């Protein structure tokens, strides 16, 4: 039935029309009529999980979640005819919850990796990401080449942890300390001298530096070739419609508008 639902969604999304004068059904219209693994989808809604503690991609002021990922997901939902509802979930629980059908999708600055592809499916990439090394202002650390006797702080399950792990395995850093809940704990530890540096995704690292009041300094950008994607349960019928909407967003200038608003500069390259 899952494959039938996927087929019907795709047909509705790409069809040129069944008869003259008839409106094409949206993906939501078709999904409502079919049995799916998600009761939310049957109601024309998509439940999206995100770790809403990662500005500028997602954060939670009083009026609700905001950020790059939120604006992008809202635009995708609008173009696929679905109403989006967000759930705030710790980052290291997102894959497990998605695999257990607790929600329909995840958008949370999640890097596409081979290991994650074994558990979930991803949309087309929507963001090219690099990592950054942040230290205390005035530190003698000027690059990752100065970490031999230092301790790095990273958030569990992130690309920063993977980068730090490579440095540790190569003997280029003394120790790596992981923080489970949010990256804020790692940056607090850095300000308090409990770790000597933090490796994290570049835009979010820039935000932390800007909001530190001069306490922190970004000393090195670390190219990774990595990309963010929207994660789905395996064989989700939503993947193709979402990819189609994402393609339109990239082509018609909407992606650049969202990027400039939240990242503060035009994208050097659109994924």
C-alpha positions, -999 to +999 in steps of 0.1 A: +000+000+000+030+023+007+041+019-029+006+025-042+003+057-021+037+068-035+026+062-070-006+080-066+011+110-050+036+112-079+009+109-105-011+137-089+020+159-086+033+155-122+000+150-141-010+175-168-047+171-160-073+144-165-098+165-185-102+200-198-112+224-171-104+200-141-081+212-114-052+189-107-053+173-073-025+183-049-004+156-032-024+162-001-057+156-019-046+122-031-029+111+001-061+119+021-079+092+001-054+065+006-042+044+035-007+057+047+016+049+075+009+084+089-025+096+102-013+131+098-007+126+061-042+113+057-055+146+071-034+166+045-008+175+072+029+168+075+045+165+109+081+177+107+106+172+136+135+196+142+159+203+170+148+239+173+180+252+189+202+258+159+201+294+146+200+306+119+185+273+107+159+268+134+152+285+167+121+292+188+110+327+197+077+330+216+057+332+184+069+298+171+098+282+152+117+304+128+149+301+106+162+290+073+150+255+075+116+266+088+110+290+059+122+264+034+099+237+048+069+261+049+075+269+013+077+233+003+046+224+023+027+252+006+037+241-028+027+204-021-006+214-007+002+202+029-002+219+062+031+216+082+032+210+120+065+211+139+078+191+168+109+201+187+130+169+192+166+165+204+190+161+175+202+126+185+166+113+187+156+125+152+166+095+132+152+070+157+119+088+159+117+090+121+124+053+117+096+047+143+070+067+123+067+093+151+067+120+124+068+123+087+100+142+080+130+159+096+145+192+087+172+201+112+205+210+095+210+173+090+240+162+070+234+135+044+258+106+052+261+070+041+253+058+076+221+078+078+211+066+044+209+031+058+182+041+082+163+069+063+158+084+029+168+120+020+155+147-003+178+163-028+204+184-010+193+219+000+224+234+016+262+231+011+278+231+045+313+237+059+325+234+095+342+260+116+367+260+145+357+285+172+380+294+201+381+320+229+393+354+218+430+358+224+436+321+223+469+308+209+449+285+186+448+298+151+439+266+132+433+229+136+471+225+134+473+240+169+452+214+187+477+188+196+474+192+234+439+207+234+403+194+240+375+200+215+338+203+223+312+190+198+275+182+198+267+145+196+256+132+162+268+162+142+293+167+114+315+185+140+318+153+160+329+135+128+355+161+120+368+161+156+369+123+155+392+124+125+415+148+142+415+126+173+423+095+153+452+113+136+466+124+169+460+161+160+439+168+191+443+155+227+406+148+235+371+153+223+342+161+247+307+155+234+275+174+245+242+156+240+214+181+241+224+213+221+255+230+209+249+258+234+264+236+261+296+232+241+299+269+235+293+276+272+320+251+281+343+269+257+336+303+273+342+288+308+375+273+297+363+236+300+372+230+264+397+248+241+377+249+209+344+239+193+339+226+158+304+233+144+286+241+112+298+274+098+267+296+097+256+286+133+292+290+145+292+326+130+260+333+149+275+321+182+306+343+177+285+373+169+263+369+199+293+362+223+301+399+229+336+394+217+343+364+239+347+340+210+365+340+177+361+320+145+397+310+134+393+285+106+367+273+081+369+236+075+357+225+040+338+192+041+319+188+008+289+179+030+252+188+023+220+191+043+189+171+033+154+166+045+151+131+060+121+108+055+112+072+065+123+047+040+102+047+008+081+077+019+056+088-007+065+124+000+101+123-013+093+130-050+068+158-044+091+174-020+120+172-044+099+187-072+089+216-049+125+220-038+136+222-075+111+249-082+122+269-052+158+268-064+149+277-099+125+306-093+146+327-069+128+318-037+158+298-024+181+328-028+157+350-009+155+326+020+193+322+020+200+359+020+175+366+048+190+340+072+226+336+061+232+373+054+248+369+019+239+354-015+246+317-019+279+310-037+264+280-052+229+264-051+230+227-044 
